[in-house]
Amino acid sequence: MIEIRGLVKVHPGPVTALAGLSLDIPKGMFGLLGPNGAGKTTLMRILAGLLEPTSGTIHLDGVEVTHRPELVWPRLGYLPQYFGFHPNLSGRAMLRHILELKGVTHPAGIDTLCSELLERVNLSHAADRVVKGYSGGMRQRLGIAQAIAGDPGLLIVDEPTVGLDPEERHRLYRLLSELAESRTVILSTHLVEDVAILCPRFAVIRDGRLVTTTTPAAARAAIEGLIFEGEVGRADLARLAKQHHVTQALLVEGRNRVRVHAPDRVAPPGFVPTPPTLEDAYFVMQR
């Protein structure tokens, strides 16, 4: 269990990245959902011991670790949003280099460990190919391999699916879901789909503050019967958005299908009730 209380981070400027955030993160998969600039990456870097907060406290399994990152690092696996690999090294050589830098050991030797990790993330077939020839998803899986070395109890992944094609994204979903069975995995993302697929519980963050902590089912249930959908001409969309809270405007077969949140259940003419999605709920929370 991670207990965060009153966490504040003010960067020079001053720019307030976190404004008194308090949050409990249990074992298993936990999502942090919010727009770019919400403070998610700042929070991840503080939890990883890479950045000191201005104030507030963090307890990991009852131990205060706010200013003692050396207590976190042995238990931590971290995949930042931007992970740099040497493009001319093979996947195996790159992983071996990272593990040596981290000081990770194995009874059968580091080469055996590298092979086991590459097998775990389904990269054995590409272990000796240079990293510059890897797809985005393969690079992310190589990043996961270095993060889970040493079997950490806490795994932090920051925006891991950005830029991946659908097949690679779902392959990564399966891997993260498997890893969450035996540890705490914190998934930071601005993509609602990531949370809908992976996270039994998640927090929404905006402007460095906690908006809510909930579950996908509870978030959808809270707006049941309040979402309506209809077709709107291109010229009428801006006018509609001024009069109603538009949660989504989607092109379907070249036509604008628009979803609105109507808490008074008074929908625009021609709109009909529709089951809410987690994206609808997220945009309602963001108001």
Sequence and secondary structure as in RCSB ss.txt:
>XXXX:A:sequence
MIEIRGLVKVHPGPVTALAGLSLDIPKGMFGLLGPNGAGKTTLMRILAGLLEPTSGTIHLDGVEVTHRPELVWPR
LGYLPQYFGFHPNLSGRAMLRHILELKGVTHPAGIDTLCSELLERVNLSHAADRVVKGYSGGMRQRLGIAQAIAG
DPGLLIVDEPTVGLDPEERHRLYRLLSELAESRTVILSTHLVEDVAILCPRFAVIRDGRLVTTTTPAAARAAIEG
LIFEGEVGRADLARLAKQHHVTQALLVEGRNRVRVHAPDRVAPPGFVPTPPTLEDAYFVMQR
>XXXX:A:secstr
 EEEEEEEEEETTTEEEEEEEEEEE SEEEEEE  TTSSHHHHHHHHTTSS  SEEEEEETTEE TT GGGTGGG
EEEE SS    TTSBHHHHHHHHHHHHT   TT HHHHHHHHHHHTT GGGTTSBGGGS HHHHHHHHHHHHTTT
  SEEEEESTTTT  HHHHHHHHHHHHHHTTSSEEEEEES HHHHHHH SEEEEEETTEEEEEE HHHHHHTTTT
 EEEEE  GGGHHHHHHHSEEEEEEEETTEEEEEEE TTS   TT EE    HHHHHHHHT 
